[in-house]
Amino acid sequence: MTQVGFKTDRGRKRGRNEDSLFVMPKEEIYIVADGVGGQNSGELASTMAVKGIAEYIKSRPLKGAENEDELRSYFLDCMRLVNDLIYQASKQSPENAGMATTAVLLYLNKRTAYFINIGDSRAYIYRDGQISQVTEDHTYVNELVKGGSITRAEAENHPQKNMITRALGGDDKVLPDFYRLDTNKGDIIILCTDGLYGEVAVDEICSMAAVTSSMSTLSRKLVERANENGGHDNITVICLKI
């Protein structure tokens, strides 16, 4: 039985929360999104994303017997549909022009985890005292690192470190990444927005996961630590223990 905890918070500096999350325990689907845009459009984009994904899955239930290629196609179709919903909404009203959102989604099928992400919201896995990032950030700075222009250390303080290169709703085309991972009993999976990892170092996230058995408590403590360290952005976390 998967143990789940989650929490979202607007942080200490932002006037509103543009993050969204959605938990579907029966379907074993977990979603985190971080909206971008002016006025309330970032909040609208992230809400449209998580609700749109949830509605797609409810209307086209997963049977649990799909192979990897079928799942990749299923979630790509889902993301295309949701991308189009947000993109069209952004075109229909001036106040929502340019709105978009990141998204990271987890589907658990028995002991196999499937991840879909677009943007810079992340999935981590904690196992045997170590933590690793499953997803790859779709950011300008990450492209510079991959190209050898800057180091990881330089990326941490780069003035454009929050510039995302892919998002739901940002264009009429969408290109999410898809990952498959075999899990072990006791593994902890963390889905989060950049409001967490931008304030709490990965080593510290690892240390907290190592000593916290309750996923609700871990989610709450991670958000509290992000706020203690500045809380410059909205913070959203879903924690799952396999």
Backbone as CSV, one residue per row, in Angstrom:
resi,resn,N_x,N_y,N_z,CA_x,CA_y,CA_z,C_x,C_y,C_z
1,MET,0.846,-1.198,0.000,0.000,0.000,0.000,0.883,1.250,0.000
2,THR,0.670,2.108,-0.968,1.453,3.338,-1.066,0.996,4.346,-0.024
3,GLN,1.954,4.890,0.720,1.645,5.953,1.679,1.894,7.298,0.999
4,VAL,0.935,8.212,1.111,1.011,9.478,0.381,0.818,10.661,1.323
5,GLY,1.580,11.712,1.091,1.391,12.989,1.777,1.602,14.111,0.780
6,PHE,0.961,15.224,0.996,1.131,16.346,0.061,0.826,17.667,0.753
7,LYS,1.410,18.736,0.208,1.167,20.071,0.749,1.543,21.116,-0.292
8,THR,0.756,22.191,-0.339,1.088,23.340,-1.177,0.969,24.608,-0.348
9,ASP,1.833,25.573,-0.632,1.895,26.796,0.174,2.349,27.945,-0.728
10,ARG,1.819,29.133,-0.493,2.196,30.250,-1.373,3.567,30.819,-1.046
11,GLY,4.174,30.377,0.062,5.483,30.889,0.436,5.370,32.204,1.180
12,ARG,6.511,32.833,1.393,6.546,34.049,2.217,6.603,35.337,1.408
13,LYS,6.832,35.248,0.115,7.034,36.453,-0.694,5.948,36.680,-1.742
14,ARG,5.244,35.635,-2.136,4.259,35.746,-3.201,2.869,36.054,-2.645
15,GLY,2.117,36.844,-3.394,0.776,37.222,-2.953,-0.267,36.160,-3.214
16,ARG,0.022,35.230,-4.120,-0.930,34.161,-4.429,-0.160,32.887,-4.776
17,ASN,-0.883,31.793,-4.772,-0.271,30.496,-5.065,-0.634,30.080,-6.485
18,GLU,0.366,30.010,-7.357,0.141,29.611,-8.743,0.496,28.147,-8.986
19,ASP,0.821,27.420,-7.915,1.041,25.977,-8.003,-0.290,25.247,-7.860
20,SER,-0.346,24.044,-8.401,-1.500,23.166,-8.209,-1.006,21.736,-8.057
21,LEU,-1.809,20.927,-7.376,-1.518,19.498,-7.297,-2.817,18.724,-7.394
22,PHE,-2.710,17.461,-7.772,-3.884,16.591,-7.859,-3.436,15.180,-7.516
23,VAL,-4.181,14.542,-6.629,-3.857,13.193,-6.169,-5.026,12.270,-6.496
24,MET,-4.741,11.187,-7.202,-5.763,10.202,-7.575,-5.319,8.831,-7.052
25,PRO,-5.538,8.560,-5.762,-5.014,7.323,-5.164,-5.530,6.050,-5.831
26,LYS,-6.795,6.041,-6.214,-7.363,4.842,-6.846,-6.650,4.517,-8.155
27,GLU,-6.390,5.559,-8.939,-5.714,5.374,-10.228,-4.195,5.354,-10.094
28,GLU,-3.679,5.689,-8.888,-2.235,5.797,-8.633,-1.594,6.849,-9.554
29,ILE,-2.288,7.986,-9.667,-1.811,9.119,-10.461,-1.580,10.299,-9.526
30,TYR,-0.428,10.966,-9.685,-0.066,12.098,-8.823,0.529,13.196,-9.712
31,ILE,0.032,14.427,-9.551,0.395,15.509,-10.468,0.759,16.772,-9.696
32,VAL,1.819,17.436,-10.123,2.217,18.744,-9.593,2.429,19.684,-10.780
33,ALA,1.973,20.933,-10.643,2.130,21.920,-11.717,2.450,23.284,-11.129
34,ASP,3.199,24.076,-11.886,3.635,25.414,-11.470,3.337,26.384,-12.613
35,GLY,2.315,27.220,-12.422,1.866,28.106,-13.483,2.714,29.353,-13.629
36,VAL,2.762,29.866,-14.860,3.452,31.125,-15.139,2.521,32.025,-15.948
37,GLY,2.640,33.326,-15.723,1.814,34.287,-16.440,1.445,35.449,-15.543
38,GLY,0.913,36.511,-16.123,0.546,37.696,-15.355,-0.801,37.562,-14.675
39,GLN,-1.100,38.496,-13.780,-2.371,38.527,-13.045,-2.622,37.165,-12.398
40,ASN,-3.791,36.572,-12.651,-4.106,35.262,-12.083,-3.925,34.137,-13.100
41,SER,-3.305,34.439,-14.240,-3.269,33.452,-15.317,-2.362,32.262,-15.017
42,GLY,-1.306,32.449,-14.217,-0.468,31.319,-13.833,-1.240,30.311,-13.008
43,GLU,-2.026,30.825,-12.080,-2.879,29.957,-11.260,-3.890,29.223,-12.133
44,LEU,-4.474,29.938,-13.094,-5.444,29.327,-14.006,-4.795,28.225,-14.832
45,ALA,-3.599,28.483,-15.343,-2.912,27.495,-16.183,-2.605,26.214,-15.418
46,SER,-2.080,26.333,-14.197,-1.739,25.128,-13.427,-2.991,24.363,-13.019
47,THR,-4.061,25.094,-12.697,-5.331,24.440,-12.349,-5.909,23.710,-13.554
48,MET,-5.883,24.371,-14.710,-6.367,23.724,-15.934,-5.563,22.470,-16.247
49,ALA,-4.268,22.513,-15.984,-3.406,21.365,-16.281,-3.766,20.158,-15.428
50,VAL,-3.790,20.332,-14.112,-4.029,19.168,-13.247,-5.451,18.639,-13.414
51,LYS,-6.412,19.546,-13.561,-7.799,19.101,-13.752,-7.985,18.457,-15.120
52,GLY,-7.340,19.038,-16.133,-7.440,18.471,-17.477,-6.842,17.078,-17.559
53,ILE,-5.692,16.885,-16.921,-5.064,15.560,-16.890,-5.957,14.570,-16.152
54,ALA,-6.483,14.986,-14.999,-7.350,14.109,-14.205,-8.606,13.720,-14.980
55,GLU,-9.211,14.672,-15.662,-10.425,14.387,-16.434,-10.130,13.441,-17.595
56,TYR,-8.991,13.623,-18.229,-8.597,12.727,-19.324,-8.472,11.294,-18.810
57,ILE,-7.807,11.135,-17.687,-7.575,9.797,-17.135,-8.883,9.156,-16.670
58,LYS,-9.763,9.941,-16.078,-11.054,9.397,-15.636,-11.928,8.987,-16.819
59,SER,-11.817,9.716,-17.918,-12.645,9.404,-19.087,-12.054,8.279,-19.940
60,ARG,-10.776,8.005,-19.755,-10.091,6.935,-20.491,-9.275,6.113,-19.498
61,PRO,-9.941,5.330,-18.659,-9.254,4.659,-17.544,-8.112,3.742,-17.994
62,LEU,-7.026,3.814,-17.254,-5.916,2.893,-17.464,-6.299,1.524,-16.924
63,LYS,-5.938,0.481,-17.648,-6.311,-0.873,-17.231,-5.225,-1.542,-16.396
64,GLY,-4.031,-0.964,-16.391,-2.946,-1.536,-15.599,-2.151,-2.588,-16.327
65,ALA,-2.567,-2.925,-17.557,-1.868,-3.962,-18.319,-1.159,-3.392,-19.539
66,GLU,-1.160,-2.073,-19.672,-0.535,-1.437,-20.827,0.986,-1.612,-20.788
67,ASN,1.577,-1.764,-21.957,3.039,-1.825,-21.998,3.602,-0.404,-22.063
68,GLU,4.930,-0.319,-22.047,5.567,0.997,-21.969,5.224,1.881,-23.170
69,ASP,5.217,1.303,-24.358,4.901,2.096,-25.554,3.465,2.600,-25.517
70,GLU,2.546,1.762,-25.059,1.144,2.175,-24.957,0.980,3.301,-23.942
71,LEU,1.692,3.207,-22.833,1.610,4.251,-21.813,2.223,5.554,-22.308
72,ARG,3.329,5.460,-22.998,3.963,6.654,-23.552,2.980,7.376,-24.493
73,SER,2.336,6.608,-25.353,1.370,7.177,-26.294,0.164,7.762,-25.566
74,TYR,-0.305,7.047,-24.549,-1.458,7.488,-23.760,-1.189,8.840,-23.103
75,PHE,-0.061,8.956,-22.432,0.235,10.197,-21.709,0.632,11.329,-22.660
76,LEU,1.235,10.997,-23.785,1.536,12.034,-24.771,0.238,12.614,-25.336
77,ASP,-0.735,11.745,-25.631,-2.041,12.228,-26.098,-2.702,13.103,-25.044
78,CYS,-2.588,12.690,-23.796,-3.144,13.466,-22.683,-2.515,14.852,-22.624
79,MET,-1.199,14.903,-22.688,-0.496,16.182,-22.612,-0.808,17.070,-23.813
80,ARG,-0.965,16.469,-24.977,-1.320,17.252,-26.166,-2.686,17.910,-25.999
81,LEU,-3.634,17.145,-25.483,-4.979,17.676,-25.279,-4.972,18.819,-24.272
82,VAL,-4.311,18.604,-23.145,-4.262,19.627,-22.098,-3.492,20.853,-22.583
83,ASN,-2.407,20.614,-23.307,-1.647,21.731,-23.872,-2.543,22.600,-24.757
84,ASP,-3.347,21.948,-25.586,-4.222,22.690,-26.495,-5.275,23.487,-25.728
85,LEU,-5.811,22.905,-24.654,-6.804,23.611,-23.831,-6.224,24.907,-23.270
86,ILE,-5.022,24.810,-22.713,-4.389,25.990,-22.104,-3.973,26.991,-23.179
87,TYR,-3.411,26.484,-24.264,-2.953,27.362,-25.349,-4.119,28.150,-25.946
88,GLN,-5.237,27.470,-26.193,-6.405,28.152,-26.761,-6.988,29.159,-25.775
89,ALA,-7.012,28.799,-24.495,-7.521,29.728,-23.475,-6.654,30.980,-23.395
90,SER,-5.354,30.809,-23.593,-4.446,31.965,-23.537,-4.657,32.901,-24.723
91,LYS,-5.163,32.361,-25.823,-5.390,33.167,-27.020,-6.735,33.894,-26.979
92,GLN,-7.638,33.416,-26.130,-9.005,33.927,-26.160,-9.240,35.144,-25.282
93,SER,-8.335,35.422,-24.351,-8.521,36.613,-23.517,-7.171,37.284,-23.286
94,PRO,-7.112,38.607,-23.441,-5.836,39.330,-23.317,-5.159,39.148,-21.965
95,GLU,-5.957,39.048,-20.882,-5.346,38.931,-19.553,-4.654,37.589,-19.347
96,ASN,-4.999,36.601,-20.174,-4.366,35.286,-20.046,-3.299,35.035,-21.107
97,ALA,-2.987,36.037,-21.893,-1.998,35.871,-22.965,-0.650,35.425,-22.399
98,GLY,-0.103,34.375,-22.978,1.206,33.887,-22.558,1.209,32.977,-21.356
99,MET,0.032,32.651,-20.830,0.029,31.777,-19.651,0.455,30.362,-20.052
100,ALA,1.093,29.690,-19.115,1.581,28.334,-19.340,1.854,27.710,-17.976
101,THR,2.268,26.463,-17.975,2.547,25.793,-16.704,3.523,24.637,-16.900
102,THR,4.305,24.386,-15.877,5.090,23.157,-15.823,4.150,22.030,-15.400
103,ALA,4.613,20.807,-15.527,3.862,19.670,-14.993,4.810,18.497,-14.802
104,VAL,4.639,17.805,-13.682,5.318,16.528,-13.481,4.265,15.561,-12.961
105,LEU,4.203,14.401,-13.596,3.161,13.413,-13.298,3.812,12.074,-13.002
106,LEU,3.253,11.379,-12.029,3.690,10.026,-11.686,2.517,9.071,-11.821
107,TYR,2.753,7.951,-12.497,1.787,6.858,-12.545,2.474,5.624,-11.982
108,LEU,1.904,5.072,-10.918,2.444,3.862,-10.301,1.629,2.658,-10.750
109,ASN,2.286,1.697,-11.351,1.634,0.458,-11.766,2.368,-0.693,-11.102
110,LYS,1.785,-1.164,-9.992,2.449,-2.138,-9.130,3.785,-1.552,-8.657
111,ARG,4.896,-2.148,-9.027,6.199,-1.646,-8.569,6.923,-0.822,-9.644
112,THR,6.237,-0.524,-10.723,6.861,0.275,-11.779,6.319,1.694,-11.750
113,ALA,7.225,2.660,-11.780,6.841,4.074,-11.771,7.103,4.668,-13.152
114,TYR,6.100,5.385,-13.646,6.225,6.097,-14.917,6.099,7.591,-14.632
115,PHE,7.025,8.361,-15.171,7.047,9.810,-14.944,6.911,10.536,-16.281
116,ILE,6.140,11.605,-16.273,6.026,12.483,-17.430,6.284,13.891,-16.928
117,ASN,7.179,14.628,-17.583,7.412,16.002,-17.121,7.634,16.959,-18.274
118,ILE,7.279,18.203,-18.004,7.547,19.298,-18.931,7.776,20.552,-18.094
119,GLY,8.894,21.229,-18.339,9.246,22.378,-17.506,10.269,22.009,-16.455
120,ASP,10.232,22.710,-15.310,11.266,22.485,-14.288,10.732,21.961,-12.962
121,SER,9.484,21.506,-12.921,9.048,20.774,-11.728,9.703,19.396,-11.771
122,ARG,10.044,18.867,-10.605,10.923,17.696,-10.560,10.303,16.477,-9.883
123,ALA,10.880,15.323,-10.213,10.656,14.088,-9.467,12.001,13.600,-8.949
124,TYR,12.017,13.252,-7.662,13.192,12.647,-7.032,12.814,11.264,-6.523
125,ILE,13.812,10.396,-6.399,13.607,9.132,-5.702,14.675,8.986,-4.622
126,TYR,14.215,8.660,-3.410,15.112,8.394,-2.279,15.156,6.886,-2.076
127,ARG,16.369,6.338,-2.038,16.533,4.887,-1.877,17.852,4.596,-1.168
128,ASP,17.774,3.806,-0.117,18.984,3.339,0.582,19.927,4.471,0.958
129,GLY,19.356,5.545,1.489,20.182,6.637,1.985,20.661,7.622,0.943
130,GLN,20.250,7.431,-0.299,20.670,8.338,-1.368,19.459,8.858,-2.131
131,ILE,19.599,10.073,-2.673,18.516,10.668,-3.448,19.032,11.013,-4.837
132,SER,18.188,10.829,-5.834,18.575,11.189,-7.198,17.387,11.813,-7.923
133,GLN,17.698,12.697,-8.846,16.662,13.350,-9.640,16.307,12.451,-10.813
134,VAL,15.031,12.154,-10.953,14.565,11.284,-12.036,14.396,12.075,-13.329
135,THR,13.757,13.219,-13.222,13.431,14.035,-14.388,14.560,15.005,-14.727
136,GLU,14.492,15.545,-15.914,15.464,16.555,-16.340,14.755,17.891,-16.516
137,ASP,15.353,18.959,-15.993,14.762,20.296,-16.111,14.803,20.780,-17.556
138,HIS,13.683,21.316,-18.005,13.637,21.965,-19.320,13.847,23.460,-19.102
139,THR,15.104,23.826,-18.922,15.453,25.220,-18.646,16.617,25.652,-19.532
140,TYR,16.717,26.945,-19.730,17.819,27.525,-20.503,19.161,27.209,-19.846
141,VAL,19.196,27.321,-18.523,20.442,27.083,-17.789,20.873,25.621,-17.896
142,ASN,19.926,24.701,-17.843,20.283,23.288,-17.976,20.855,22.999,-19.363
143,GLU,20.346,23.686,-20.373,20.906,23.530,-21.715,22.351,24.035,-21.768
144,LEU,22.616,25.137,-21.049,23.991,25.656,-20.984,24.923,24.655,-20.301
145,VAL,24.429,24.028,-19.224,25.229,23.031,-18.504,25.515,21.835,-19.409
146,LYS,24.482,21.332,-20.073,24.649,20.174,-20.961,25.600,20.482,-22.118
147,GLY,25.589,21.736,-22.563,26.463,22.134,-23.656,27.874,22.475,-23.221
148,GLY,28.123,22.454,-21.896,29.451,22.718,-21.374,29.796,24.187,-21.234
149,SER,28.797,25.071,-21.409,29.062,26.513,-21.326,29.262,26.986,-19.894
150,ILE,28.540,26.352,-18.959,28.680,26.688,-17.542,28.683,25.406,-16.723
151,THR,29.122,25.508,-15.474,29.138,24.352,-14.576,27.835,24.290,-13.780
152,ARG,27.606,23.158,-13.117,26.435,23.021,-12.243,26.462,24.079,-11.144
153,ALA,27.639,24.335,-10.605,27.769,25.334,-9.539,27.405,26.723,-10.054
154,GLU,27.844,27.043,-11.259,27.518,28.346,-11.851,26.028,28.455,-12.154
155,ALA,25.420,27.332,-12.484,23.987,27.329,-12.805,23.135,27.729,-11.607
156,GLU,23.606,27.384,-10.398,22.838,27.667,-9.190,22.549,29.152,-9.020
157,ASN,23.463,29.999,-9.437,23.309,31.445,-9.252,23.150,32.206,-10.570
158,HIS,22.859,31.489,-11.629,22.703,32.141,-12.930,21.442,33.016,-12.928
159,PRO,21.528,34.243,-13.473,20.365,35.147,-13.445,19.151,34.625,-14.211
160,GLN,19.369,33.677,-15.123,18.249,33.140,-15.907,17.935,31.690,-15.541
161,LYS,18.249,31.321,-14.306,18.089,29.917,-13.917,16.631,29.469,-13.900
162,ASN,15.691,30.407,-13.808,14.276,30.042,-13.767,13.596,30.113,-15.130
163,MET,14.349,30.367,-16.190,13.760,30.465,-17.528,13.520,29.063,-18.086
164,ILE,12.247,28.689,-18.231,11.932,27.362,-18.753,11.860,27.392,-20.275
165,THR,12.232,26.281,-20.888,12.248,26.184,-22.348,11.089,25.355,-22.891
166,ARG,10.387,24.662,-22.015,9.189,23.914,-22.417,8.120,24.103,-21.347
167,ALA,6.854,24.129,-21.786,5.751,24.278,-20.833,4.460,23.831,-21.494
168,LEU,3.484,23.481,-20.680,2.142,23.208,-21.190,1.449,24.532,-21.483
169,GLY,0.967,24.696,-22.708,0.237,25.903,-23.071,1.090,27.002,-23.640
170,GLY,2.401,26.853,-23.603,3.286,27.904,-24.082,3.392,27.972,-25.590
171,ASP,2.981,26.900,-26.267,3.069,26.825,-27.722,1.973,25.872,-28.199
172,ASP,1.757,25.809,-29.509,0.736,24.884,-30.004,1.257,23.456,-30.092
173,LYS,2.549,23.273,-29.855,3.147,21.935,-29.802,3.673,21.687,-28.391
174,VAL,3.713,20.419,-28.007,4.198,20.087,-26.671,5.152,18.900,-26.759
175,LEU,6.219,18.932,-25.957,7.227,17.871,-26.001,7.618,17.461,-24.577
176,PRO,6.800,16.631,-23.939,7.156,16.160,-22.597,8.167,15.021,-22.660
177,ASP,8.838,14.777,-21.549,9.730,13.628,-21.415,9.006,12.521,-20.661
178,PHE,9.417,11.274,-20.917,8.777,10.095,-20.332,9.871,9.216,-19.739
179,TYR,9.664,8.782,-18.501,10.663,7.954,-17.813,9.984,6.740,-17.176
180,ARG,10.703,5.628,-17.153,10.231,4.418,-16.478,11.264,4.025,-15.434
181,LEU,10.785,3.642,-14.252,11.696,3.296,-13.161,11.107,2.157,-12.345
182,ASP,11.880,1.107,-12.125,11.460,0.032,-11.227,11.716,0.476,-9.792
183,THR,10.725,0.309,-8.936,10.855,0.751,-7.548,11.040,-0.438,-6.615
184,ASN,11.566,-0.152,-5.427,11.726,-1.144,-4.373,10.878,-0.753,-3.173
185,LYS,10.524,-1.729,-2.375,9.789,-1.434,-1.151,10.629,-0.509,-0.270
186,GLY,10.010,0.554,0.226,10.715,1.520,1.054,11.200,2.745,0.309
187,ASP,11.172,2.694,-1.021,11.538,3.881,-1.809,10.590,5.036,-1.489
188,ILE,11.119,6.255,-1.534,10.299,7.460,-1.394,10.423,8.269,-2.678
189,ILE,9.291,8.606,-3.260,9.258,9.446,-4.457,8.738,10.821,-4.060
190,ILE,9.416,11.854,-4.514,9.029,13.232,-4.209,8.793,13.979,-5.517
191,LEU,7.596,14.517,-5.684,7.283,15.423,-6.785,7.236,16.827,-6.211
192,CYS,7.831,17.797,-6.888,7.871,19.142,-6.310,8.045,20.221,-7.365
193,THR,7.670,21.436,-6.986,7.944,22.608,-7.814,9.285,23.206,-7.402
194,ASP,9.742,24.194,-8.178,11.057,24.779,-7.888,11.072,25.590,-6.598
195,GLY,9.903,25.859,-6.039,9.851,26.535,-4.747,10.430,25.698,-3.626
196,LEU,10.480,24.364,-3.820,11.136,23.504,-2.828,12.636,23.442,-3.091
197,TYR,13.024,22.933,-4.249,14.465,22.708,-4.460,15.250,23.996,-4.659
198,GLY,14.546,25.105,-4.920,15.226,26.390,-4.989,15.619,26.930,-3.629
199,GLU,14.993,26.399,-2.577,15.274,26.847,-1.205,15.954,25.778,-0.354
200,VAL,15.678,24.521,-0.643,16.198,23.421,0.179,17.148,22.576,-0.671
201,ALA,18.392,22.486,-0.237,19.392,21.722,-0.985,18.997,20.252,-1.063
202,VAL,19.404,19.603,-2.134,19.044,18.201,-2.343,19.553,17.325,-1.203
203,ASP,20.748,17.606,-0.692,21.290,16.836,0.434,20.398,16.957,1.663
204,GLU,19.817,18.137,1.851,18.937,18.350,2.997,17.608,17.623,2.798
205,ILE,17.096,17.627,1.576,15.885,16.860,1.272,16.138,15.387,1.573
206,CYS,17.305,14.900,1.185,17.690,13.507,1.429,17.726,13.201,2.920
207,SER,18.349,14.080,3.699,18.459,13.879,5.146,17.093,13.843,5.811
208,MET,16.182,14.698,5.361,14.842,14.736,5.941,14.046,13.486,5.571
209,ALA,14.211,13.015,4.341,13.525,11.789,3.925,14.017,10.583,4.717
210,ALA,15.296,10.602,5.088,15.900,9.469,5.792,15.329,9.260,7.187
211,VAL,14.855,10.334,7.813,14.445,10.242,9.223,12.954,10.477,9.434
212,THR,12.181,10.566,8.361,10.751,10.847,8.492,9.947,9.701,7.899
213,SER,9.180,9.010,8.738,8.435,7.840,8.264,7.078,8.205,7.670
214,SER,6.465,9.262,8.174,5.155,9.684,7.672,5.320,10.609,6.471
215,MET,4.637,10.285,5.376,4.748,11.116,4.173,4.013,12.449,4.335
216,SER,2.972,12.476,5.138,2.310,13.755,5.437,3.250,14.664,6.216
217,THR,3.947,14.080,7.182,4.911,14.847,7.974,6.073,15.319,7.113
218,LEU,6.565,14.447,6.241,7.679,14.828,5.368,7.275,15.983,4.454
219,SER,6.087,15.908,3.881,5.609,16.991,3.009,5.548,18.304,3.769
220,ARG,4.987,18.244,4.969,4.852,19.455,5.782,6.217,20.014,6.161
221,LYS,7.139,19.145,6.574,8.465,19.608,7.000,9.269,20.197,5.839
222,LEU,9.126,19.623,4.667,9.835,20.162,3.503,9.348,21.568,3.168
223,VAL,8.033,21.766,3.221,7.475,23.095,2.954,7.907,24.078,4.036
224,GLU,7.872,23.638,5.282,8.313,24.507,6.384,9.773,24.915,6.210
225,ARG,10.627,23.964,5.824,12.044,24.271,5.649,12.251,25.252,4.496
226,ALA,11.505,25.078,3.419,11.607,26.014,2.293,11.232,27.424,2.726
227,ASN,10.209,27.539,3.551,9.811,28.856,4.062,10.853,29.419,5.024
228,GLU,11.419,28.553,5.859,12.472,28.994,6.786,13.686,29.520,6.020
229,ASN,13.944,28.937,4.863,15.110,29.327,4.065,14.836,30.511,3.136
230,GLY,13.662,31.086,3.251,13.347,32.274,2.449,11.945,32.304,1.894
231,GLY,11.454,31.155,1.434,10.095,31.079,0.901,9.830,32.069,-0.217
232,HIS,10.781,32.205,-1.137,10.663,33.213,-2.198,9.648,32.848,-3.275
233,ASP,9.215,31.596,-3.307,8.297,31.148,-4.356,7.214,30.279,-3.727
234,ASN,6.181,29.982,-4.504,5.194,28.994,-4.067,5.887,27.639,-3.929
235,ILE,5.399,26.826,-3.013,6.039,25.535,-2.721,4.982,24.441,-2.754
236,THR,5.214,23.414,-3.545,4.280,22.292,-3.620,5.055,20.980,-3.625
237,VAL,4.568,20.034,-2.822,5.254,18.751,-2.656,4.231,17.622,-2.565
238,ILE,4.500,16.535,-3.255,3.810,15.262,-3.021,4.880,14.237,-2.687
239,CYS,4.716,13.539,-1.564,5.663,12.501,-1.144,4.946,11.157,-1.098
240,LEU,5.574,10.130,-1.633,4.997,8.788,-1.643,6.029,7.778,-1.170
241,LYS,5.586,6.873,-0.317,6.463,5.783,0.128,5.923,4.476,-0.425
242,ILE,6.781,3.767,-1.144,6.371,2.521,-1.792,6.295,1.390,-0.776
